[in-house]
């Protein structure tokens, strides 16, 4: 697996099926991905937290997230989280 980070941006279109599939495909080669939340989506931290929870829920049990500012860092684990 490659160790470098890939950064995606999410804007006013929000979470779509194509966005989630693109992230899934990039996890085949990467361990960690960053998603930047643009101003056109929201500048409310609660909405960013809800977005991160929804994104990890749609990706599956092997993923966790960490929010720093308006950037969501998503990591894939080998085993499902408990």
C-alpha positions as CSV (number, residue, x, y, z in Angstrom):
1,X,0.0,0.0,0.0
2,X,1.1,3.5,-0.7
3,X,1.5,5.7,2.3
4,X,0.8,9.1,0.7
5,X,-2.3,11.1,1.4
6,X,-5.0,11.8,-1.1
7,X,-7.2,14.8,-0.6
8,X,-10.8,15.1,-1.8
9,X,-13.1,18.2,-1.6
10,X,-16.8,18.1,-0.8
11,X,-18.9,21.0,-1.8
12,X,-22.6,21.9,-2.3
13,X,-23.4,18.6,-3.9
14,X,-22.7,16.8,-0.7
15,X,-22.4,13.0,-0.4
16,X,-23.3,11.3,-3.6
17,X,-22.9,7.7,-4.7
18,X,-20.1,8.7,-7.1
19,X,-18.2,10.5,-4.4
20,X,-18.4,7.4,-2.1
21,X,-17.4,5.1,-4.9
22,X,-14.4,7.3,-5.7
23,X,-13.3,7.1,-2.1
24,X,-13.7,3.4,-1.9
25,X,-11.6,2.9,-5.0
26,X,-8.8,5.1,-3.7
27,X,-8.7,3.0,-0.5
28,X,-7.5,0.1,-2.5
29,X,-4.2,1.8,-2.8
30,X,-4.1,4.0,0.3
31,X,-4.6,3.8,4.1
32,X,-5.5,7.4,4.8
33,X,-7.6,9.9,2.9
34,X,-8.4,13.5,3.7
35,X,-11.7,15.2,2.8
36,X,-11.8,19.0,2.8
37,X,-15.2,20.5,3.5
38,X,-15.6,23.6,1.4
39,X,-17.5,26.8,2.4
40,X,-20.2,26.0,-0.1
41,X,-21.1,22.9,1.9
42,X,-21.1,24.3,5.4
43,X,-19.2,26.2,8.0
44,X,-21.0,24.6,10.9
45,X,-18.8,22.2,12.9
46,X,-21.9,20.1,13.8
47,X,-22.7,19.5,10.2
48,X,-19.1,18.5,9.5
49,X,-19.3,16.0,12.3
50,X,-22.5,14.6,11.0
51,X,-21.0,14.4,7.5
52,X,-18.0,12.4,8.8
53,X,-20.2,10.0,10.7
54,X,-22.4,9.5,7.6
55,X,-19.4,9.0,5.4
56,X,-17.8,6.3,7.7
57,X,-21.2,4.6,8.0
58,X,-21.6,4.4,4.3
59,X,-18.0,3.1,3.8
60,X,-18.3,0.3,6.4
61,X,-17.0,-1.0,9.7
62,X,-13.3,-0.9,8.8
63,X,-13.2,2.9,8.7
64,X,-12.7,5.6,11.4
65,X,-12.4,9.4,11.1
66,X,-10.8,12.3,12.8
67,X,-11.8,15.9,12.3
68,X,-9.3,18.7,12.4
69,X,-10.9,22.1,11.6
70,X,-12.9,21.5,8.4
71,X,-10.8,18.6,7.2
72,X,-11.9,15.0,7.8
73,X,-9.1,12.4,7.9
74,X,-10.4,8.9,7.2
75,X,-8.4,5.8,8.0
76,X,-9.0,2.2,6.9
77,X,-8.2,-0.6,9.4
78,X,-7.6,-4.2,8.6
79,X,-10.1,-5.4,11.1
80,X,-13.5,-4.0,11.8
81,X,-13.9,-1.7,14.7
82,X,-15.6,-3.0,17.8
